């Protein structure tokens, strides 16, 4: 298949009210895409819609939804399909937790898995048959994480959820070869976003592994456009993932444990 071209195409972006999803929406609008913006915070989506329509003339539809809820997912699918022929689906919405796993209440764990795993698979399951039927060479981007490629203590449930997405997406990409659609798993490391700066993850803010949100969004869209099955942005991140393959998994987890434990210690 040829590389994807987003100009004058409808692209759905979840988690579009902040961070990586918001920046991807901005970059897509600059390319001439029409956008279906999905997040929980409607007021943030409305502000982004006004900005993109004013600056780039993009057509935007905003959908407030909690993607841990099956009924919201079904509504997003229906209303997005009514807005236009969806060409690309960027499944970016997710929940993280930085700290001891057992500090979480069970409902928090359940919400994380429902959003990061069940919601993503549900949306992909809904949109992919339409993308295949249209035979337009559409695509789906699953936003994973390096935490899904290596065991990451103190992000335990998050790491597990992203590991599921990594395996699910790569396997599905192979199943769908030759069916006029592509599936890409994008696995960034640390991103310089408000969520990072406002959390204990700010410990990592002065390291060369932290990527600007603008660069990360551009890398994710490039991976989708090129139809790469799995992409880790940043040469240092890719080296880290490569080297981890040659070390015992227990050692990789221990190194991560020690680094993240120091980040959790009071300054």
C-alpha positions in Angstrom: 0.0 0.0 0.0 1.0 3.6 -0.5 1.8 5.9 2.3 -1.2 7.5 4.0 -2.3 11.0 3.0 -4.4 12.8 5.6 -5.4 15.8 3.5 -9.2 16.2 3.2 -9.6 12.9 5.1 -11.5 12.4 8.4 -9.2 11.3 11.3 -10.5 10.3 14.7 -8.2 11.2 17.7 -8.9 10.0 21.2 -7.4 11.7 24.2 -7.4 14.9 22.1 -8.0 17.4 24.9 -4.3 17.6 26.0 -0.8 16.3 25.6 0.1 14.0 22.7 -3.5 13.7 21.3 -3.9 17.5 21.2 -0.6 18.0 19.4 -1.4 15.2 16.9 -4.7 17.0 16.2 -2.8 20.3 15.6 -0.3 18.7 13.2 -3.1 16.8 11.3 -5.0 20.0 10.9 -1.9 21.7 9.4 -1.9 18.8 6.9 -5.5 19.5 5.9 -7.2 16.7 7.7 -10.7 16.9 9.1 -10.9 15.8 12.7 -13.2 14.0 15.1 -11.8 15.0 18.5 -12.7 12.7 21.4 -12.0 13.2 25.2 -13.8 13.6 28.5 -13.4 17.4 28.7 -15.8 19.0 26.2 -14.7 22.5 27.0 -11.1 21.7 26.1 -12.2 20.0 22.9 -14.3 23.1 22.0 -11.4 25.4 22.5 -9.2 23.2 20.3 -11.9 23.0 17.7 -12.2 26.8 17.5 -8.4 27.1 17.2 -8.0 24.5 14.4 -11.0 25.8 12.4 -9.8 29.4 12.7 -6.1 28.6 11.9 -6.4 25.9 9.3 -10.0 25.8 8.1 -10.4 22.2 9.3 -13.8 20.7 9.8 -13.9 19.4 13.4 -16.4 17.3 15.3 -16.1 17.1 19.1 -17.3 14.1 21.1 -17.2 14.1 24.9 -16.8 10.5 26.0 -15.5 8.3 28.8 -13.8 5.5 26.9 -13.9 3.1 29.9 -17.6 2.9 29.2 -19.0 0.6 26.5 -22.0 2.8 25.9 -19.8 5.8 25.3 -17.6 3.8 22.8 -20.7 2.7 20.9 -21.9 6.3 20.7 -18.5 7.6 19.5 -18.5 5.0 16.8 -22.0 5.9 15.6 -21.5 9.7 15.7 -18.0 9.5 14.1 -19.4 7.4 11.3 -22.2 9.9 10.7 -19.7 12.8 10.6 -17.8 11.4 7.6 -15.9 8.5 6.1 -13.3 7.8 8.8 -9.9 7.2 7.1 -7.6 6.9 10.2 -8.2 6.2 13.9 -5.6 7.3 16.5 -6.3 5.6 19.8 -4.3 7.7 22.2 -6.5 8.0 25.3 -5.0 6.4 28.3 -4.6 6.4 32.1 -1.3 6.1 33.9 -0.3 5.6 37.6 3.1 6.3 39.0 3.5 4.7 42.4 3.1 1.4 44.2 0.5 -0.8 42.6 -1.2 -1.8 45.8 -1.8 1.9 46.7 -4.5 1.9 44.0 -8.1 1.1 44.9 -9.5 -1.7 42.8 -11.8 0.7 40.9 -8.8 2.7 39.8 -7.1 -0.5 38.4 -10.3 -1.5 36.7 -10.7 2.0 35.1 -7.1 1.9 33.9 -7.6 -1.5 32.2 -11.0 -0.5 30.8 -9.6 2.6 29.2 -6.1 1.4 28.1 -7.1 -2.0 27.0 -10.8 -2.7 26.6 -11.7 0.7 25.2 -8.9 0.6 22.7 -9.7 -2.9 21.5 -13.4 -2.1 21.4 -12.9 1.0 19.2 -10.4 -0.8 16.9 -12.9 -3.7 16.6 -15.6 -1.3 15.5 -13.7 0.9 13.0 -11.5 -1.7 11.3 -14.3 -3.5 9.4 -15.3 -0.1 7.9 -11.8 0.7 7.0 -11.4 -2.6 5.3 -14.7 -2.4 3.4 -13.8 1.1 2.0 -10.5 -0.2 0.5 -9.1 3.3 0.8 -5.9 2.3 2.5 -6.9 3.6 5.9 -5.1 2.9 9.1 -5.2 2.6 12.9 -2.6 3.9 15.3 -2.4 2.3 18.8 -0.5 4.6 21.2 1.5 2.2 23.4 4.6 3.0 25.5 8.1 1.8 26.0 6.7 0.7 29.4 4.9 -2.0 27.4 8.1 -3.3 25.9 9.9 -3.7 29.2 8.6 -4.5 32.7 8.2 -1.2 34.6 7.7 -1.4 38.4 5.8 1.5 39.9 3.9 1.7 36.6 2.8 -1.9 36.9 -0.8 -1.8 35.7 0.0 0.8 33.1 3.0 -1.3 31.8 0.9 -4.4 31.6 -1.9 -2.6 29.7 0.6 -1.2 27.2 2.2 -4.7 26.8 -1.2 -6.0 25.8 -1.5 -3.3 23.2 1.9 -4.0 21.8 1.2 -7.7 21.2 -2.4 -7.2 20.2 -1.5 -4.5 17.6 1.5 -6.3 16.1 -0.4 -9.6 15.8 -3.5 -7.8 14.3 -1.3 -6.0 11.7 -0.1 -9.4 10.4 -3.7 -10.8 10.3 -4.8 -7.8 8.2 -2.0 -7.8 5.7 -3.3 -7.4 2.1 -6.7 -6.1 3.3 -6.3 -2.4 2.4 -5.7 -1.3 6.0 -2.7 -1.0 8.3 -2.2 -1.2 12.1 0.7 0.7 13.8 1.8 0.4 17.4 3.6 3.6 18.5 5.7 3.2 21.7 7.1 6.5 22.9 9.2 6.9 26.1 8.9 9.9 28.3 7.1 12.9 26.8 7.4 16.5 28.1 3.7 17.1 28.7 1.7 18.8 31.5 0.9 15.3 32.9 4.6 14.6 33.3 5.5 18.0 34.7 2.7 17.8 37.2 3.5 14.4 38.5 6.3 12.6 40.2 7.5 11.6 36.8 9.0 15.1 36.6 12.1 13.4 38.2 13.0 12.3 34.6 12.4 15.8 33.1 16.1 16.6 32.7 17.2 13.5 31.0 17.9 13.0 27.3 15.2 10.4 27.1 12.4 12.9 27.5 11.0 14.0 24.1 9.1 17.1 23.3 5.4 16.6 22.6 5.8 18.2 19.2 8.6 15.9 18.1 6.8 12.8 19.6 3.5 13.7 17.8 5.4 14.1 14.5 7.1 10.8 14.9 3.8 9.0 15.7 2.1 10.5 12.6 5.1 9.6 10.5 4.9 6.0 11.7 1.2 5.8 10.9 1.7 7.4 7.5 4.5 4.9 6.6 2.4 2.0 7.9 5.1 0.8 10.3 4.0 -2.1 12.5 6.0 -1.0 15.6 7.9 2.2 16.1 9.8 3.6 19.1 10.8 7.2 18.6 14.2 8.5 19.6 17.5 6.9 19.0 18.3 6.6 22.7 15.0 5.0 23.4 15.5 2.5 20.5 19.0 1.7 21.8 17.5 1.1 25.3 14.9 -1.3 23.9 17.5 -3.1 21.8 19.9 -3.6 24.6 17.2 -4.8 27.0 16.7 -7.8 24.7 20.1 -9.2 25.7 19.6 -8.8 29.5 17.6 -11.1 31.7 14.1 -9.8 32.2 14.5 -9.8 35.9 17.6 -7.6 35.7 15.7 -5.1 33.3 12.9 -4.9 35.8 15.3 -4.4 38.7 17.1 -1.6 37.0 13.7 0.1 36.3 12.7 -0.5 39.9 15.7 1.2 41.3 15.4 4.3 39.0 11.7 4.7 39.6 12.0 4.1 43.4 14.4 7.0 43.6 12.0 9.2 41.7 9.3 8.4 44.3 11.5 9.3 47.3 10.8 12.7 48.9 13.2 15.4 47.7 
